Amino acid sequence: MTKTTCEGSYMSDNHMFMSSFLLVLVFLEVLL
């Protein structure tokens, strides 16, 4: 979140965000 964190932790946080986002998309696909 903050720019003071190293690039590695930022990338892992971004990866977690993307995976959760994809999970929500799949969930919506199943509902629809």
C-alpha positions as CSV (number, residue, x, y, z in Angstrom):
1,M,0.0,0.0,0.0
2,T,2.8,2.4,1.0
3,K,5.7,3.1,-1.3
4,T,8.1,2.4,1.5
5,T,7.6,-1.3,1.2
6,C,10.0,-3.3,-1.0
7,E,9.0,-4.3,-4.5
8,G,8.6,-8.0,-3.6
9,S,5.9,-7.4,-1.0
10,Y,4.1,-5.0,-3.3
11,M,4.1,-7.6,-6.0
12,S,2.7,-10.3,-3.6
13,D,0.0,-7.9,-2.4
14,N,-0.9,-7.2,-6.1
15,H,-1.0,-10.9,-6.8
16,M,-3.3,-11.6,-3.9
17,F,-5.6,-8.8,-5.1
18,M,-5.7,-10.2,-8.6
19,S,-6.4,-13.7,-7.4
20,S,-9.3,-12.6,-5.2
21,F,-10.6,-10.5,-8.1
22,L,-10.6,-13.5,-10.4
23,L,-12.4,-15.5,-7.7
24,V,-15.2,-12.9,-7.6
25,L,-15.5,-13.0,-11.4
26,V,-15.8,-16.9,-11.4
27,F,-18.3,-16.6,-8.5
28,L,-20.4,-14.2,-10.6
29,E,-20.1,-16.4,-13.7
30,V,-21.5,-19.4,-11.6
31,L,-24.4,-17.3,-10.3
32,L,-25.3,-16.0,-13.7
